[in-house]
Amino acid sequence: MVNHHQRPVYSKTPYHGHFRVPHDHFYHRGFYFSGTFHDRGFYFAHRSYCPTEWFFEIRIGRWYSPSYGYVVQPPAYYGPITVVAVETEYEQVFDSWSGTWVWVEEETTWYYNAYWYPEYGSYGYFDYRGNFHWLQ
């Protein structure tokens, strides 16, 4: 059964960047949490991604909650969280003007579900490449 109170919203606007989205990953334009739509801009996420009560934005090192907004200290919470990661992708694309292949740099925003590992006292998650990361 689909939880309509916590789900990503697929983008009806096609992605026009050069990045090739991996299999089982989708382009989103926001999410629903507790029945309310939150427009957080466009992002990529795995098919199994589910919005959570707490988000950690790696680039700025801050916690965010759809219910409370930004907070300074991490919550006393050990359930799943969402990690927001901005990653730089490099791909070769054909430039029709010059008739050659050129490297293109593009930043993409990803939402990942992360889980608490009590034996390590930290959250961890897998990125779309399959690499594991600890939150510090």
ABEGO torsion letter per residue (X at the ends): XBBAABBBBBBABBBABABBBBBGBBBBAEBBBGGBBBBAEBBBBBAABBBBABBBBAAAGBBBBAAAEBBABBBBBABBBBBBBBBBBBBBBBBAAAGBBBBBBBBBBBBBBBBBBAAAGBBBBBBAAGBBBBBX
